Amino acid sequence: MTAKISPRPLILVRGFGGPEVSDDQASPYQGFNDGTVYPTRRGENYIYEGFILRALKSTEYAYHDATNVVGFYSDRVPAPRAITTDLDLDSMEGTVVLDPSVEKQVLSGGTAGTIWVYRFYDLRPRALKNYGQGLARLIGLIEGATTRHGEEFRGVDIVAHSMGGLVAREGVFAMEAEKTGSAKQKIHRIVTLGTPHRGIAFQRAPSWLLRMLPKLNEASEEFESFNPEKTTFRGWEEAFDVRRILTVVGTDFRSYNIGVSSAMNRLASLIDEGDFAYNRSDGLVKQASAQLPGAPRTFVHKCHGGPDSLITSREAYEISMRFFHGTHKVSLSLDDAEITRGRDWFGKSEFYFGVSIKPRHVDFELFHQSPPAQNCYGPFHEQDLSDELPVLEDELRKPLAEFGDGTTGWAGPDRLIWEGWVDAGAILGDAKGIVFRADFYVGERDAFGVGFSDNVVFRKQYYIQAFPGKSPRLFVHTGEGYLVGEDPPTIEQLQTLARTDNPQVQEAQLVPDTSQTWSFKIGGTGFSARLHVHITPDT
């Protein structure tokens, strides 16, 4: 077996701290050490210990903590006197500096697999541009340390929560301003968790209020970054490859413990859509705002912050690790469909289509769509789901404040449903192939309120089992019967089962003139469809 390459350095960037940040400055790991307990579960699904501790304990992606190697200061500090070190003077003086004694101890084995928490709130002034310059400086120090230890610098990975994604954006802008193309070279990939890339729907803090309240005035530049009329997010495309940014979008607004935010998002939906039917947010950030035009995205049914949220749930860690280290990229698309029941005669029927994706052996989802999440594709009025929906990328280029929300169309061309990353190297025990579960849902809503607003037309689970390699194969199961046990079937045995018209197993058909795309059918009472899966090695 080929030895795994050590992970790239990983930088964690926290979210907005509010007008008063003294408590945040006193927190060494900025919330990335907070986890969640699920008392009704067992094993590793019982206690999620927090992003940092999970990474430090991982045997698959081995990290170690380097947070205190770098200090962050409000005023410039000089280099320590009377020390013997091979560090250059510039790296030890300024507002973002290496500590020579800690550097010698922690980085004795190099920077591969190190975790760095970017404490931008220790810097002054409180301004995104300043935070971005500090991040660019941190990445430069990591690059220098990597070279000094004789390693190849392959860039850093970044996980950023909420406003931290805007800080990451400013860091990219600062690097691009210093040297064209440097951000693309020095940053491998970025994951944003509930980042308001396009602003916060109800964020319009009046200037008189900011002038009256000193703490608010100090954070005024940060508040302004949430303005839904701004289009600064478009700058990503010029300075970075947006396909290397995964936007994680929260959908559980009901669990957010700041009720006024959820109420304001519902009011924003009234302005956009004419009724209070939808909230479509994580409690603070609209789903439409947490995405970027052209960037991959995934939905998780978690709220913005607090217990079991985007930052404290296992989903954030697992999805990030697959994006950074996954061996294969998977996409799922709809070819054709037919709804054969439903439709109110006196109301206004709308159909919605969604899917949730769950990997094998773990109790979390890579992707989630459902009526409670308010994020299914649609509305459709045609029973073959052939309606022309708005192009997602075009809709996401508009300022959030623009009237309407047309971001519930397909995820991309050819009716793309989901794209994600899986790690074939993380297969456990005797399990064969890459397996994930797809939960399909088709629902009907009466927009006029004459009929029922939550009819289920179709709901069914399928298990997709892929065998990548020189002679790739893909099978679709209706149950787990042939996926578990001490000796699961081989490819040849599965093919035999499929040829005998076994209702539990079908071999997906390779799409003509392709080597990595398979077509398969799903269906039952009320709905049938043909979909295709595309699996490619991720480079």
Buried (B, 14 or more C-beta within 10 A) or exposed (E): EEEEEBBBBBBBBBBBBEBEBEEBBEBEBBBBBBBBEBEEEEEBBEBBBBBBBBBBEBEEBBBEBBBBBBBBBEEEBEBBEEEEBEBEEEBBBBBBBBBBEBBBEBBEEBBBBBBBBBBBBBBEEBBBEBBBBBBBBBBBBBBBBBEBEEBEBBBBBBBBBBBBBBBBBBBBBBBBBEEEEBBBEBBBBBBBBBBBBBBBBBBBBEEEEBEEBEEBBBBBBBBBBBBBEBBBBBBBBEBBBBEBBBBBBBBBBEBBEBEEBBBBBBBBBEEBBEEEBBBBBBBBBBBBBBBBBBBBBBBBBBBBBBEBBBBBBBBBBBBBBBBBBBBBBBBBBBBEBEBEEBBBEEBBBBBBBBBBBBBBEBBBBBBBBBBEBBBBBBBBBEBEBEBEBBBBBEBBBBBBBBEEBBBBBBBBEEBBBBBBBBBBEBBEEEBBBBBBBBBBBBBBBBBEEEBEBEBEBBBBBBBBBBBBEEEBBBBBBBEBBBBEEEEBBEBEEBBBBBEEEBEBBBBBBBBEEEEBBBBBBBBEEBBBBBBBBBBEEBE
